[in-house]
Amino acid sequence: MTTLVWFRQDLRLADNPALCAALAGGGPVVALYLHAPGEEAPWAAGGAARWWLHHSLANLDASLRRCGSRLCLRACEDSLAALRAVAREVKATRVVWNRRYEPAIVSRDRHIKTQLLQAGLEAVSYNSALLFEPWTISNQSDGPFQVFGAYWRRCLSLEDPPAPLPAPAALPAPAVWPDSQALGELALLPDRDWTRGLDAAWSPGSDAAQAQLEEFLRDGIDEYDHARDHPGRPGTSRLSPHLHFGEIGPRQIWHAVRSAAARHGQHSSWRTSRFLTEIGWREFAHHLLYHFPLTPGQPLRPQFAQFPWATNALALRAWQRGRTGYPLIDAGMRELWHTGWMHNRVRMAVASFLVKDLLLPWTEGARWFWDTLVDADLASNTLGWQWVAGCGADAAPFFRIFNPVTQGTKFDADGSYVRRWVPELAALPDAWLQCPWEAPAEVLRSAGIALGTDYPKRLVAHDAARQMALQAYAAVKHSKSTR
């Protein structure tokens, strides 16, 4: 009995339930990846994520070949038709895959499973991407959670997720391999070479993901609570893109943290560690997306649909390119453009600046992040932007407005982050680095800086922008209370 394993965002061999189920059948196993961006519109992978996907698929194929197998690639417009075609070619009687949770994909997969079953094929899906699937966690009213603390406490009250499954040593090959396109034919890499920064910053693939986790548990997790807030230091795990593409799974992380804690005699506190809590936020994001499928484009809190957002193409472009005149904001946006990633503390600051200093819609920011982040994840991206905008579940209140200067002085006190990504300000003394417009003229001259020429003047004055944002929010609150 030949089994077709449909790989998606589970690009690894270890702890891959669908692959293990295929092996348990005892017959040949055929690994297939379908590239069908049209089925994922309007949330098909952006440019940075496609770069990652290209290299991750190459890594997966190499891993399969070490097991005596290979990865079949097909670009298609209809995944169901492609699955049927490959199943006929290899005489497969069963199709297995690991679940995804984006609304369009959930709907598509249900249809595919129904059609395959009606055609006489066995079709089974599994969980490889989450510790707790969205429909397994509910509040006391048997509904979805909208507050993270209560959600995560409920998760932590349950038994540990199952131990991760080992990677197979070998995979039985079919008598005849199906036709496969070359990886380059999927056209995932850009026509223009803007990816040198990505190449220097990242190593996609499951081997690199495992190495990154081990390095973090060895050298970083003990300092994580404090170091994670400082973008100029290597204080985070940088596992987010590996998790998004399924090069490593959350069960692997959970049990690796548990083992590391046991080695250090920490037998009771590891479950509530700050690092695992961040994994919990990822789980919560998928919980929300599944239960509130319209939130990628609509605020969860309906009154925010009336918010008087501004329209300013020039300001949006300046924000996208890191030319706002606020050094921390510009450093973050340039880091994003160069590496496809941004430190989470800075993500919150740049998001607050867009929606509260510039009064531009959070959806504009979410779309820019979607195209430029290597870890662009619909659930996490939606949760993060609605949290900052104050219009989502467990959101920061709208009147919590990040001050880009104080954020910089607090979390980039030595200026290492700003000086790296905004080098034109490198010679400015620390006292003025986060607020160059306040520097005396002789200090600017000594640093070789002419504001408006070498570095842009501020788009807005933060204090005035903050007052305008609060007035806009008050109008929304008033319109709600008088309806």
Summary of the structure (lengths in Angstrom):
residues: 483
radius of gyration: 24.0
end to end distance: 63.0
largest distance: 79.8
contacts: 1586
relative contact order: 0.11
helix: 53%
strand: 7%
